[in-house]
Amino acid sequence: MKTKLAIVCMIIMLLATSCGLLDTGKAVFYTNAQAMLDCGPFNVDIYIGEDFVGSITDFYLEESSPDCINSAKTVMVEKDMGVYEYRALANCGQYGAWSGKVRIMSNSCSVVFLDLNDCNPKED
């Protein structure tokens, strides 16, 4: 009986994996930069590797983390499981270059807060 159950579980896992049900996850990016810098309206552009994935057009100052959705205050990406390098650029003079790594885990949402206090001046 245990053998049959184990075989059924393995088949379900194989089907779920081959259908992409267990091998993707999400990450959501948000920032306080637009609230802290005196540049007028500006975007924070998000890149995963070399790929542009979206722009944050408004700041997020709530006390809790944002939902894992795209909005004016967030950029959400869905990727295969793994560790990805990201870059974020604030289009405000010399301000606002962040970089780091984000781990995408199966069926979950990683949260990346781009704190103005942690950004570096843009490099030309």
C-alpha positions as CSV (number, residue, x, y, z in Angstrom):
1,M,0.0,0.0,0.0
2,K,2.8,2.4,0.9
3,T,4.5,1.7,-2.4
4,K,1.4,2.5,-4.4
5,L,0.9,5.7,-2.5
6,A,4.5,6.7,-3.1
7,I,4.2,6.0,-6.8
8,V,1.0,8.0,-7.0
9,C,2.7,10.9,-5.2
10,M,5.7,10.8,-7.5
11,I,3.4,10.8,-10.6
12,I,1.5,13.8,-9.2
13,M,4.8,15.7,-8.5
14,L,6.1,14.9,-12.0
15,L,2.9,16.1,-13.7
16,A,2.8,19.3,-11.6
17,T,6.4,20.0,-12.4
18,S,6.1,19.3,-16.1
19,C,3.0,21.6,-16.2
20,G,4.9,24.4,-14.5
21,L,2.8,24.3,-11.4
22,L,5.7,24.0,-8.9
23,D,8.6,25.7,-10.6
24,T,7.6,29.4,-10.7
25,G,7.4,32.1,-8.1
26,K,7.1,35.9,-7.9
27,A,8.9,38.9,-6.6
28,V,7.5,42.3,-5.9
29,F,9.7,45.5,-5.8
30,Y,8.7,48.7,-4.1
31,T,10.4,51.9,-2.9
32,N,10.2,55.1,-0.9
33,A,12.3,57.1,-3.3
34,Q,9.6,59.3,-4.8
35,A,8.6,60.5,-1.4
36,M,12.1,61.3,-0.3
37,L,13.6,63.0,-3.3
38,D,12.7,66.5,-4.6
39,C,12.7,65.7,-8.3
40,G,9.1,66.0,-9.2
41,P,7.5,62.9,-10.6
42,F,9.9,60.2,-11.7
43,N,10.1,56.4,-12.3
44,V,12.2,53.7,-10.7
45,D,13.0,51.3,-13.5
46,I,13.5,47.6,-12.6
47,Y,15.7,45.2,-14.5
48,I,16.2,41.5,-13.9
49,G,19.5,40.6,-15.5
50,E,19.5,42.8,-18.6
51,D,15.8,42.7,-19.1
52,F,13.6,45.7,-18.3
53,V,10.6,44.3,-16.3
54,G,8.7,47.5,-15.3
55,S,8.6,50.9,-13.6
56,I,7.5,52.0,-10.2
57,T,5.8,55.3,-10.7
58,D,4.7,56.1,-7.1
59,F,6.1,55.6,-3.6
60,Y,4.9,53.0,-1.1
61,L,4.9,54.1,2.5
62,E,2.4,51.7,4.2
63,E,3.7,49.9,7.3
64,S,3.1,46.4,5.8
65,S,4.7,44.9,2.7
66,P,2.7,45.3,-0.5
67,D,0.6,42.6,-2.1
68,C,2.4,40.6,-4.9
69,I,0.7,42.5,-7.7
70,N,1.7,45.1,-10.3
71,S,0.5,48.6,-9.5
72,A,1.8,52.2,-9.7
73,K,3.6,51.5,-6.4
74,T,5.0,48.1,-7.2
75,V,6.5,46.0,-9.9
76,M,5.8,42.2,-9.8
77,V,7.7,39.6,-11.8
78,E,7.0,36.0,-12.2
79,K,10.0,33.8,-13.0
80,D,11.2,30.2,-12.8
81,M,12.7,29.3,-9.4
82,G,16.2,30.5,-8.9
83,V,18.4,33.4,-7.9
84,Y,18.3,36.5,-10.1
85,E,20.4,39.7,-10.2
86,Y,18.3,42.8,-10.2
87,R,19.1,46.5,-10.9
88,A,16.8,49.5,-10.2
89,L,17.4,53.0,-11.4
90,A,15.7,56.1,-10.1
91,N,15.3,58.6,-12.9
92,C,16.2,61.6,-10.7
93,G,19.5,63.3,-11.4
94,Q,22.4,61.2,-10.0
95,Y,20.3,59.5,-7.4
96,G,19.1,56.0,-7.3
97,A,21.0,52.9,-8.3
98,W,20.2,49.7,-6.4
99,S,21.5,46.3,-7.2
100,G,21.3,42.9,-5.6
101,K,19.9,39.4,-5.8
102,V,16.4,38.1,-5.3
103,R,15.5,34.4,-4.7
104,I,12.4,33.3,-6.5
105,M,10.8,30.3,-4.7
106,S,8.1,28.0,-5.9
107,N,4.5,29.3,-5.4
108,S,5.7,32.2,-3.2
109,C,6.4,35.9,-3.4
110,S,9.8,37.5,-2.5
111,V,9.6,41.1,-1.4
112,V,12.3,43.6,-2.4
113,F,12.3,47.1,-0.7
114,L,14.4,49.6,-2.5
115,D,15.2,51.9,0.4
116,L,16.5,55.3,-0.6
117,N,19.0,55.0,2.2
118,D,20.6,52.0,0.5
119,C,20.9,53.4,-3.0
120,N,24.1,54.5,-4.7
121,P,24.7,57.3,-7.1
122,K,24.2,56.4,-10.7
123,E,27.3,55.5,-12.7
124,D,27.7,57.1,-16.1
